[in-house]
């Protein structure tokens, strides 16, 4: 009888223990209502005056998107020309953890001019809000309905969006205008080069020439940027290509060793002649005998391979990835210079 009593008491205690244990469940992601733009309203017109680039054109506001639980969503204001169905969606401002974002006159004006707009001519654009939780995936992004706006820009020189690259190699100065990378297509994808004189150089990205706005590092070292994350460590010494997709927060850092190749060079198309970095002018240089005439030509390529090469499609001394061969018309000894600074890469050929 005593044993039976103990058994019943133990069973009751076990049932009580499990009954009192609190169960927790992870939140389940479900795509509910998207954000809804509340300002500006459909059909609003803006005229941008020269000299007002730093003034706010409008402040976009919207309702929060519904992801099925109290989510810390990030929101991006995206723009495209009306009628393009956002095939070339471009972020107007970096992603924010809020339901409001001011946009400057200069940002919209530069966008329109870069898309072929003319000063003084009204143009329609469409704007939508992209809402996202967590890291990019097919099931965690929803878009608002677009609103159509009419904007009249002023004529201006094109200014490309840029990211600053402060680091140990330049004194951790985000205001250094010489260490930036650019988004030439203005689609949130930035490309550029930095020379790191020391191995394991640490650096970060900022979206302004200071530390007051967004600064981006990488906490896990997984190629995905984190707000105010840990310093990024370069994989080695020398020239590196930096590519950043601010839309999905991914980036790559690729070591590059550039050379000249082509039928005009002593080794033809079989192998490169390596270039040397000039720290004073921040360019890559090479002095080489070239053979001119006929189809003789050169190109620039990195790492003795064709995965990354530069040519000149317009014969205008401006470079394009995978561009056309550069013809050499006269034989002689040349100083060749490759400039990977600025939004447009350039080269010079100087006959000595």
C-alpha positions as CSV (number, residue, x, y, z in Angstrom):
1,X,0.0,0.0,0.0
2,X,2.9,2.3,0.9
3,X,4.5,1.7,-2.5
4,X,1.3,2.3,-4.3
5,X,0.9,5.7,-2.5
6,X,4.4,6.7,-3.5
7,X,3.7,5.8,-7.2
8,X,0.5,7.8,-7.3
9,X,2.2,10.8,-5.7
10,X,5.1,10.6,-8.1
11,X,2.7,10.4,-11.1
12,X,0.8,13.4,-9.8
13,X,4.0,15.4,-9.3
14,X,5.1,14.6,-12.9
15,X,1.8,15.6,-14.4
16,X,1.9,18.8,-12.4
17,X,5.4,19.6,-13.6
18,X,4.6,19.2,-17.2
19,X,1.3,21.0,-16.8
20,X,3.1,24.0,-15.4
21,X,5.9,24.0,-18.0
22,X,5.4,27.1,-20.2
23,X,5.4,26.3,-24.0
24,X,6.8,28.9,-26.3
25,X,6.4,29.1,-30.1
26,X,8.5,31.0,-32.7
27,X,6.5,33.7,-34.5
28,X,5.2,32.5,-37.9
29,X,5.8,34.8,-40.8
30,X,2.8,35.5,-43.0
31,X,2.5,38.2,-45.6
32,X,-0.5,40.3,-44.8
33,X,-1.3,43.8,-45.8
34,X,1.6,45.7,-47.4
35,X,2.5,49.2,-46.5
36,X,0.3,52.0,-47.8
37,X,1.7,55.4,-48.8
38,X,-0.2,58.2,-47.1
39,X,2.0,61.1,-48.3
40,X,2.6,62.4,-50.9
41,X,-0.7,61.6,-52.5
42,X,-1.3,60.3,-56.1
43,X,-0.8,63.0,-58.7
44,X,1.2,65.5,-56.5
45,X,3.5,67.7,-58.7
46,X,6.9,69.1,-57.7
47,X,9.1,71.7,-59.4
48,X,12.7,71.5,-58.3
49,X,14.7,74.8,-58.5
50,X,18.4,74.9,-59.0
51,X,20.2,75.7,-55.7
52,X,17.8,73.8,-53.6
53,X,19.5,70.4,-53.8
54,X,19.9,70.0,-50.0
55,X,16.3,71.0,-49.3
56,X,13.6,68.3,-48.7
57,X,11.4,67.8,-51.7
58,X,8.9,65.7,-49.7
59,X,8.7,63.4,-46.7
60,X,7.3,60.0,-47.6
61,X,5.0,58.5,-45.0
62,X,3.3,55.1,-45.0
63,X,1.5,52.6,-42.8
64,X,3.3,49.6,-41.3
65,X,3.3,46.4,-43.3
66,X,1.7,43.3,-41.7
67,X,4.0,40.2,-41.4
68,X,1.8,38.2,-39.0
69,X,3.6,39.3,-35.8
70,X,5.2,42.4,-34.3
71,X,8.1,42.5,-36.8
72,X,11.0,44.9,-36.9
73,X,10.6,45.6,-40.6
74,X,12.9,47.7,-42.7
75,X,11.4,49.9,-45.4
76,X,12.9,51.2,-48.6
77,X,11.4,54.0,-50.8
78,X,11.8,52.7,-54.4
79,X,11.3,54.8,-57.6
80,X,11.1,54.1,-61.3
81,X,9.9,56.0,-64.4
82,X,6.2,55.8,-64.9
83,X,5.1,52.9,-67.1
84,X,8.2,50.8,-66.5
85,X,6.5,48.6,-63.9
86,X,9.5,48.9,-61.6
87,X,11.7,46.9,-63.9
88,X,14.5,49.3,-62.9
89,X,13.5,50.0,-59.3
90,X,16.0,52.3,-57.6
91,X,16.1,53.1,-53.9
92,X,15.7,56.8,-53.2
93,X,17.0,56.5,-49.6
94,X,18.7,53.7,-47.6
95,X,16.4,51.3,-45.8
96,X,14.9,52.7,-42.6
97,X,13.3,51.1,-39.5
98,X,10.5,53.7,-39.6
99,X,7.4,54.6,-41.5
100,X,8.7,58.0,-42.7
101,X,11.6,59.1,-44.8
102,X,12.5,62.6,-46.2
103,X,13.9,62.8,-49.7
104,X,16.0,65.7,-50.9
105,X,15.5,67.7,-54.1
106,X,19.0,66.8,-55.3
107,X,18.3,63.1,-55.0
108,X,15.2,63.1,-57.2
109,X,16.7,65.7,-59.6
110,X,19.8,63.6,-60.1
111,X,17.7,60.5,-60.6
112,X,15.7,62.1,-63.4
113,X,18.7,63.6,-65.2
114,X,20.5,60.3,-65.1
115,X,17.4,58.6,-66.6
116,X,17.5,61.0,-69.6
117,X,15.2,63.7,-68.2
118,X,15.5,67.3,-69.4
119,X,15.7,70.4,-67.2
120,X,12.4,72.3,-67.2
121,X,10.4,69.3,-68.6
122,X,7.9,67.6,-66.3
123,X,8.3,63.8,-66.0
124,X,6.2,61.2,-64.2
125,X,7.7,58.8,-61.8
126,X,6.2,56.0,-59.7
127,X,7.2,55.4,-56.1
128,X,6.5,52.4,-53.9
129,X,7.5,51.1,-50.4
130,X,9.4,47.9,-50.1
131,X,8.9,46.2,-46.7
132,X,11.2,43.4,-45.5
133,X,11.9,41.4,-42.4
134,X,15.1,39.6,-41.7
135,X,17.6,38.9,-44.5
136,X,16.5,38.8,-48.1
137,X,14.5,35.8,-49.2
138,X,11.6,35.2,-51.6
139,X,9.0,35.1,-48.8
140,X,9.8,38.1,-46.6
141,X,9.3,41.1,-48.9
142,X,6.0,42.9,-49.8
143,X,5.5,46.0,-51.8
144,X,3.0,48.8,-51.4
145,X,0.8,50.0,-54.3
146,X,2.6,52.7,-56.2
147,X,1.8,56.4,-56.3
148,X,2.5,58.5,-59.4
149,X,4.1,61.8,-59.0
150,X,5.0,64.5,-61.5
151,X,8.5,66.1,-61.1
152,X,10.1,68.9,-63.1
153,X,13.9,68.8,-62.6
154,X,16.5,71.4,-63.5
155,X,19.4,70.8,-65.8
156,X,22.4,69.6,-63.8
157,X,25.6,67.6,-64.1
158,X,25.1,64.0,-63.2
159,X,26.2,63.1,-59.7
160,X,26.5,59.4,-58.9
161,X,25.4,57.9,-55.6
162,X,28.4,56.8,-53.6
163,X,29.5,54.9,-50.5
164,X,32.4,56.0,-48.5
165,X,35.1,53.4,-47.4
166,X,36.8,54.5,-44.2
167,X,39.4,52.2,-42.8
168,X,42.8,51.7,-41.3
169,X,44.5,52.3,-44.7
170,X,43.3,56.0,-44.7
171,X,43.0,57.0,-41.1
172,X,39.4,55.9,-40.6
173,X,38.2,59.1,-42.3
174,X,34.7,58.8,-43.8
175,X,35.1,62.3,-45.2
176,X,38.0,61.3,-47.5
177,X,36.5,61.9,-51.0
178,X,39.3,59.8,-52.6
179,X,38.1,56.6,-51.0
180,X,34.6,56.1,-52.3
181,X,32.8,53.7,-54.6
182,X,29.9,54.6,-56.9
183,X,26.6,53.3,-58.2
184,X,26.9,54.3,-61.9
185,X,23.6,52.7,-62.8
186,X,22.0,54.2,-59.7
187,X,20.3,50.9,-58.8
188,X,21.8,50.4,-55.3
189,X,24.7,48.4,-56.5
190,X,28.1,50.1,-55.9
191,X,31.4,49.2,-57.5
192,X,34.9,50.5,-57.0
193,X,38.5,49.8,-56.0
194,X,40.7,50.4,-52.9
195,X,44.4,49.8,-52.4
196,X,45.2,48.2,-49.0
197,X,49.0,48.6,-48.3
198,X,48.9,46.1,-45.4
199,X,47.4,42.6,-45.1
200,X,44.3,42.2,-43.0
201,X,43.4,45.8,-43.4
202,X,40.1,46.7,-41.6
203,X,37.5,49.0,-43.1
204,X,33.7,49.8,-43.2
205,X,31.2,51.4,-45.5
206,X,29.3,54.6,-44.7
207,X,26.6,56.3,-46.8
208,X,27.7,59.8,-45.8
209,X,31.1,61.5,-45.3
210,X,30.7,61.1,-41.5
211,X,29.7,58.5,-38.9
212,X,26.3,60.1,-38.1
213,X,24.3,58.3,-40.7
214,X,24.4,54.7,-41.8
215,X,27.7,52.8,-41.3
216,X,27.9,49.2,-42.3
217,X,30.2,46.3,-41.2
218,X,29.9,42.5,-41.0
219,X,29.4,40.8,-37.6
220,X,29.5,37.2,-38.9
221,X,32.1,37.7,-41.7
222,X,29.5,36.1,-44.1
223,X,29.4,38.8,-46.8
224,X,26.2,40.3,-45.5
225,X,26.3,43.9,-44.1
226,X,25.0,44.7,-40.6
227,X,24.1,48.2,-39.4
228,X,27.0,49.4,-37.2
229,X,28.6,46.0,-37.6
230,X,32.1,44.8,-37.0
231,X,35.0,46.0,-39.1
232,X,35.4,44.1,-42.4
233,X,38.9,42.5,-42.9
234,X,40.4,42.6,-46.3
235,X,41.7,39.2,-47.5
236,X,45.2,40.5,-48.3
237,X,47.4,43.3,-49.4
238,X,47.0,45.2,-52.7
239,X,44.3,46.4,-55.0
240,X,40.8,45.1,-54.2
241,X,37.5,45.3,-56.0
242,X,34.7,46.3,-53.7
243,X,31.1,45.5,-54.8
244,X,28.2,46.3,-52.6
245,X,24.5,45.6,-53.2
246,X,22.8,47.9,-50.7
247,X,19.4,46.4,-51.6
248,X,20.1,43.0,-50.1
249,X,23.1,44.1,-48.0
250,X,25.5,41.8,-49.7
251,X,29.1,42.6,-50.6
252,X,32.3,41.1,-52.0
253,X,35.9,42.0,-51.6
254,X,38.0,40.6,-54.4
255,X,41.9,40.9,-54.6
256,X,43.0,42.0,-58.0
257,X,46.3,42.0,-59.8
258,X,46.0,43.9,-63.1
259,X,47.9,43.4,-66.3
260,X,48.0,44.3,-70.0
261,X,47.4,41.7,-72.6
262,X,46.9,41.7,-76.3
263,X,48.3,41.2,-79.8
264,X,50.2,44.5,-79.5
265,X,52.2,43.2,-76.4
266,X,55.4,41.1,-76.5
267,X,53.5,38.0,-75.3
268,X,50.4,38.5,-77.4
269,X,47.1,37.1,-76.1
270,X,48.9,34.3,-74.3
271,X,49.8,36.1,-71.1
272,X,49.7,39.4,-69.2
273,X,52.4,41.9,-68.4
274,X,51.8,43.0,-64.9
275,X,51.1,46.6,-63.9
276,X,52.5,48.3,-60.8
277,X,50.6,50.5,-58.3
278,X,51.7,54.1,-58.1
279,X,50.7,55.3,-54.6
280,X,51.3,59.0,-55.3
281,X,48.8,59.2,-58.2
282,X,46.7,56.2,-57.1
283,X,46.9,54.6,-60.5
284,X,48.3,51.4,-62.1
285,X,51.2,51.9,-64.5
286,X,53.3,50.0,-66.9
287,X,56.0,51.0,-69.5
288,X,56.0,48.5,-72.4
289,X,56.9,48.2,-76.1
290,X,53.8,47.9,-78.2
291,X,53.5,46.9,-81.9
292,X,51.0,49.0,-83.8
293,X,49.1,48.5,-87.0
294,X,46.6,46.0,-88.4
295,X,44.4,44.4,-85.7
296,X,47.0,44.8,-83.0
297,X,45.3,45.8,-79.7
298,X,45.4,45.5,-75.9
299,X,43.0,45.1,-73.0
300,X,43.3,45.2,-69.2
301,X,42.5,42.1,-67.2
302,X,42.8,41.0,-63.6
303,X,44.3,37.9,-62.0
304,X,45.6,36.5,-65.3
305,X,42.0,35.5,-66.2
306,X,39.0,36.7,-68.2
307,X,36.6,36.8,-65.3
308,X,37.4,40.5,-64.9
309,X,38.6,42.6,-67.8
310,X,38.2,46.1,-69.0
311,X,38.0,47.5,-72.6
312,X,36.9,50.6,-74.3
313,X,33.6,50.5,-76.3
314,X,33.5,54.1,-77.3
315,X,37.2,54.7,-78.1
316,X,36.8,57.6,-75.6
317,X,39.4,56.5,-73.0
318,X,36.6,55.4,-70.7
319,X,36.5,51.8,-69.7
320,X,33.7,49.2,-69.5
321,X,33.8,45.7,-68.1
322,X,34.2,43.3,-71.0
323,X,34.6,46.3,-73.3
324,X,36.1,46.3,-76.8
325,X,39.8,45.8,-77.6
326,X,41.9,49.0,-77.6
327,X,43.6,49.3,-81.0
328,X,47.3,50.3,-81.2
329,X,48.0,52.3,-84.4
330,X,51.7,53.1,-83.9
331,X,54.6,51.0,-82.7
332,X,56.7,52.3,-79.9
333,X,57.5,52.4,-76.2
334,X,54.4,53.4,-74.2
335,X,53.6,54.4,-70.7
336,X,50.2,52.8,-69.9
337,X,48.1,54.1,-67.0
338,X,44.9,52.6,-65.6
339,X,42.8,54.8,-63.3
340,X,40.3,52.9,-61.2
341,X,39.3,55.9,-59.1
342,X,36.0,57.8,-59.6
343,X,32.7,56.5,-61.1
344,X,34.1,56.0,-64.6
345,X,37.4,54.1,-65.0
346,X,39.8,55.6,-67.5
347,X,43.2,54.9,-69.1
348,X,45.9,56.7,-70.9
349,X,48.5,55.6,-73.5
350,X,51.5,57.9,-73.8
351,X,54.1,57.2,-76.5
352,X,57.6,57.9,-75.0
